[in-house]
Amino acid sequence: MANEFSPDQGDKQYLGNRTIPRQRFRHQESLNEATSDWLILPAGIGDLMVSLAPTSGTARVEFTQAPIADIEAGTVNTGTQWPDGDVGSATQKLMVNAVSAIRCVASGECQWTVTA
């Protein structure tokens, strides 16, 4: 399965401010000893802020450069770990959007958030 990285419907700042070019994107999910579905990143979004907040165990971010059709078909089973590897405390990372999709792998409870 895969999720689409969607605009944050609560973000209205761009409506009244011409200096903000677009609505922000946001994805937030809680996991418990699980691997999230792939979050497909739309082309044209530059940097992403990825935050992990494990409350038990560890968590990591994985990314893939697989074709979108393969991700949507559920045939992409492995990803490349982010440079920080498994983390056991709150960690934030600014990532360049040069991949097709990302996901979180948690060995315990974890909240992960992606914004752009």
Number of C-alpha atoms within 10 A of each C-alpha: 12 17 17 14 18 17 15 14 10 10 13 12 14 13 12 8 10 9 9 11 10 14 17 18 18 18 17 11 11 16 18 17 15 15 16 20 17 25 21 21 21 15 10 8 13 11 13 17 15 20 19 24 19 24 15 15 16 21 30 24 24 19 20 21 14 15 12 17 10 11 22 15 10 13 11 17 9 10 16 12 17 14 10 11 13 16 16 19 15 15 15 15 14 13 15 11 18 15 16 18 25 25 22 25 21 27 18 16 17 27 18 25 17 22 18 21
